[in-house]
């Protein structure tokens, strides 16, 4: 299947400047294409990931992806998707974020058939006269004002700095066309105006018959109409320090049946036959959640690697079964991050007193009853003796005590 046909089937195309022409181009040759991100933060989240998944599909089909980390445009601020002016980053912040994002991209795209660049390298060399004479003269003010990203900001106001962002991004496309043979830019739906500005600039400078194209992806919404990628705890990050691989895995495995097939198409590299088979299982056996498990496995493997999948599955299995004794300290940190926790002293103590004094049980009477009834497990082991003693230093390098009360309620005691 041609890459364009594959993207159509996956529902991954929102707008394109000339889809038939682009399809023919990709059938005739291996092309270079690009997508960019500004270093406004030191990690991408899964909402940012979508256009880069498209870029990865082109790479797997033999085409050459180029990624811009916008050290230059990031110093200006993209007005897209915003109602107010961005707070400008300092040079040190931009440098730190650029390094972090570069490392994330290398992890996703590898080192072969892939190029990563920083537009600070060429934008920083422009002086004001060159900018106005060589580029500003080619942009019509009325056309710029009518771009959706600008028009939506006119009532509240937009600075000249952010107003000129589309010119800088257009220069990026021109630079990559000239120096990296890039013929296609990919972006989110909010980037359409910036992408077409780049194509217009190339046509004015290089000739109207120059083969360059633009393609945007649809805005991702969940079946309930809310924005994809947000949770009660905030964004789901690619940085494992911000969102652990276990949390990342859990996000995907908890997706609604109504959304999971769409996400399989967008976020995995499974074939049409494999996804169609999983779609049938969603209809016939939704309680097995096989599609969700496969989604979680594939996306976690792509972002964090095979070992992270095994680790996430190990944590999930241990929490479900209660067999937590073999979890590592790092796995406990991941699996219990959002569960109730309490700090405890590193001293041996009677279990009834320990449970009560640390707030896990409301009273000693209730503690004795739960212990006697076998409802309490400490570090995976059932404790039914009210005279038993807790030794916080006995497991998990003396850092944690895991309490399970009943079948579902966990508590993490952090040893001081």
N, C-alpha and C positions, 0 to 999 in steps of 0.2 A: 504494500500500500504506500503510495506517495505520501510524503510528510504532510502536505497540505490536506489531503484526503483524511489522513489520520487525525489531524487537528480538528477538522470539521466533525468527524464522528465523535470526538471527545467533547464537542461543544465548547472548544477553547478559542474560537475566533469571534471577536465582537465586531471590529471594523478592519478593513483592509483597503489600501489605496487602489490595488489592481490584483485581485486574488487569482484570476486566470493567468495573468502575466507572471505572477510569482510562482504559480504551480509549474508553468512551462520552464521558467528559469531553473527551478530546483530539479526538474527532470533532466535538463540539458547539462547541468554542471553542479559541482559542489561549491556552495557559496559561503561567504563570510557574513555574519550577522551579529548584531550587538544589542545589548540591553544595559542600562546603567542604573546605578544607585548612588545617592549622595551619602556621605558619612555623617549623617545627623545623629546616629547612635552607633554603639560598638557591637551591635548584633542585628541581624535580620530576624523578623518574626514570620510566622507561616503565611501571613497575608502578603508579605514581600516575596515569598518563595514562588508564587504562582508564575510570574513571567519567566523566572529562571528555570522552572520546570520545562517550559516550552523551549527555552534555549538548549537545555539538556537533551530534549528529544531531537532537535536538529543535530546536535553533536553525535548522538547515537546513530543517526541516519547518515553520518559521514561529513556533515557540514562543519564549518569552523566558527565556534562562538568566540566573540570578543566581549569582554565586560569592562565597562568604565566604572571605576570608583571615583566619584566626582569631587576630588579635592578642590577643584576650581569652582564648579557650580555649587558645591556644598558651602562655600564661603559666602555665596550670594543668597541662596534660599529659593526653593521651588514653591511658587504660590499654589500649586495644584492641590486640591482637596482641603484647602484651608480657608478660614474666614478672617484670619488676622495675620499680621506679619510674624514671620519666624524670628526667634531670638538667635542672633548670629553666634556661631561657635568661635572659640578662640583657635589660634593656630595649633596650639598643643592638643586641644580636644580633637580637631580635625585629623591631626597626625595619628593620634591614638586610635581613633575610630577607623581610619583608613587601613591601618595595619591589621586591626581585628577583622574587618570585613574582607580584606584580601585573603587572610588565612581561611575564613569560612568558605570563600569561593573556590580556593584551591582544593579544599576538602571535597566539595561537591563536584568539581569538574576535572580533577586530576591535573596532570602536567602535560599530557599529550593532546595535540590538536585543540589547543585552547590558549587564548591570549588575554591577559589582564593589564589594563592601562589606567593611568590617573590623568584626568584632563587638566590638572594643574600644570602639567608639563608644557602644554601649548597655550592654554588660556592666560597663564601668568606672563607670557612673553608679549601679549598684545599691549600696545600703548593706546591712549585715548584717541589719537588722531587716526591710527589704523582702524580701530574699532568702528569709529563713526564713518570714515571715508570708504573702507573696503566692505563693511558689512551693514552698518546702520542705514546707509543709503539705499540698500536693496530691500528694506522692510517698510511696507506701507503702514502708516499709523492706524488707519481705519481697519485694515485687516487684523492687526494685532489686537485692537480693542474688541473686535468681534469674536476673538478666540474665547471659548467658553471659560477657560481657566482665568482669563482676565475679566471678562464681562461679569462673572459672578462676584467679583471683588470690587467693582466700581462704586457701588453704593456705600460700602463700608470704607473704601479707600484702599489704594495699593501704592506702594512706594515705587519710584523709578527703578530702584535696585531690583525688586522682584519682577517688575514689568519687563525688564530686559532679559529675564532668565531664558525666555524662549529663543532669543538670539544666540545666547551662549550654547544652548543645547543644539541649535541648528549648526553652529560652527563645529561642534563635536562630530556630527554626522558627516559634514564635509571633510573634516580632518581624517576620519576613519575611512571614508570612501577613497581619499587620495593615498593614504599611507598603509591601509590594511585591506583594501579592496572590498570593504563592507558595502553590501547592497540592500540590507534589510535592517530596520530598527524595530524592536519589539518593546511593548510597554503595557502598563495598565490602561484601563479605559480613560483615566484622567490625563493621560499623556498624549492623546490624539492631536491636540493643537500644537504641542511641541514637536511631535514627529512630522506633521505636515509642514511645519515651518522649515525643518531641516531639508525635506524633499524639495520645497520651493527654492531654497537657497542653492542647493546643488544644481537644480535645473537652470537657474539664472546664471550661475558661474560656469558650469561644465557643459551646458547645453540641454535643451528641453527633451532630447531623446535619450538622456542618460538613464540607464536602468537602475533605479533605486525604489524601494518599496517600504511601506509601513504597515504594521499589524498590531492591533491591540486585543487584549483578552477581556472577557466580560467581567463585570463586577460580581464578586462571589457573595451570594446570599444563602443563608440556610433556608430550609423549607418553611420555617415560621416567619420568614421575612427579615430576620435580624442579620447583622453583619457577621460574616464568617471570621473565625480566628480569635474571637474574644472569649474568655471564660470569666467566672466569678473572681478569679485571682488575677485577671488582667490578660495581657498578650501571651501567646505561646511562642517562646523564643527558640532560635536554633542554638544559641549558646547554652551548653549543658550546665553552666554555673547559674544561669537565670531560670531555665526550665530543665529539670533533670531528665535524662533519657526515659526514666520510668514515668514521670509526669507526661512527657511527650507521647509515649506509647499509650498511656491511659486516655489522653485526649482523643486519639484516633479510634481506640477500641470502643469508646462510649458514644460514637456518632449514631444519629437517628437512622432507622431503616430507610426513611424517605430520602436521606442525603447520601448514604454510603456508596451507591453505585456511581453517582456523579463524582464523588471524591476519588473513587477508584480510577475513573477516567482521567481526572485532572492530575492526581498526585502519585500515580504509580506508572510503571512501564510494562504492566501486564498487557497481554495481547487482547484483541477483541473477543476471541473465543473464551479466554480465561475469565474476562469480566462478564461476558454474557452468561457463563455458567454460574458465577457467583450471584448474578442478578436473579437467576432462577431459584437459587437456594434461599435468597432473601424472601422470595414469595412463598416458597414451599415449606421452609424450615427456619423462620425468622428467629426462633428461640435459641438456635445454635450459634447465631451471630458469627458465622464463618466468614462472611464478607468483611465484617468489622475487624476480625482478627488478622485477616490477610492484609487489610488496609494498614493496620497498625504495624505489622511486620515490615511491609514494603517501605513505608515512609520513614520509619525509625532506622531501618537499614541504610537507606539512602543518605539520611542526615547524620546519623551517629555511628553506623557500622554494624556488622553482624553480631559482635560481642554485646553491644548495647541491647539488641533484641533479646538475646539469650538472658541477659541480666534482668531486663524488664519482665520477661515471662517467668523467670525464677522468683522474683519478688511477688508477682501476682499470684502464682501458685502457692507460695508460702503463706501469704495473707489469707487466701481463701481456705486453705486447709488448716491453718494454725501452726504448721510445722515451720517455725521461724528460727529454730536453733542454729541452722547452718548458714543463715544469712551473714554476709560480711558487714563490717561497720559502715562502709560506703553504701551498701544496699539498704541498710536500715535508715540511713540519712535520707535516701531517696524515697523509700516506701512509706516512711512515717512523717514526712515533712509537713503534711497538712493535718495530721492527727493530733488529738489532745496530748499535751506533754506537760511534764512537771520536773522541776529540779529536785534531786534528792541527795542526802548526805551519804558518803561512802562509809557506812557502818552497818554491821549486822543487826537485825531487829526482828522481832516476832511478826509474822505475816499479817495478823489482824491489826496490830498497832501500826505497822508500816503502811498498809492500805488506807487506813483511816487518817493518819497524820499527814499523809501526802495527798489527800483529797480525792483519791480514787474511789473510796467508799464513803458514803455520807455518815455512817456511824459504825461503831464496833459491833453492835448487834447485827447490822446488815452484812458486815464483813465476815463475821463468824458464820452466818447463814449461807452466804455465797460460797465460802470455802468448804463448808461441810457438804454442800450440795454438789460439789465438783464443778462449779461455774467459773472458777478462777484457774487460769494457766499462767505460769511464770516462765518466760523464755521458752515457750512451747510445751512445757511439761505441766500436767494437771497437778494441782496441790489441793488435797482435801483434808489435811491435818491442821487444825487451828493452832497447834503448837509448833508448826514448822517455822523455820527461820529464813529470812531473806538475806542473801549476801550479794550486794550490788557489784562486787568486784569479780564475781565468779564467771561471767560471760562477757562476750563482745569487748574484749580488752579492758574490761572494767569501766566502759563508757556508758552502757545502757542496761536498763532492765525493761523487758517487754511484757506488758500485762494484757491478757485477753480476758474479758469479762463477758461470759455468754458466748454466743457464736459470732457476733459482729463487732463488738465494742473493744477497740484497742486503746491502750494508753502507753506512751513512751516516757519512761523515767530516765532523765539525763543525770548521770552521776557527776556531782561537783568534784 
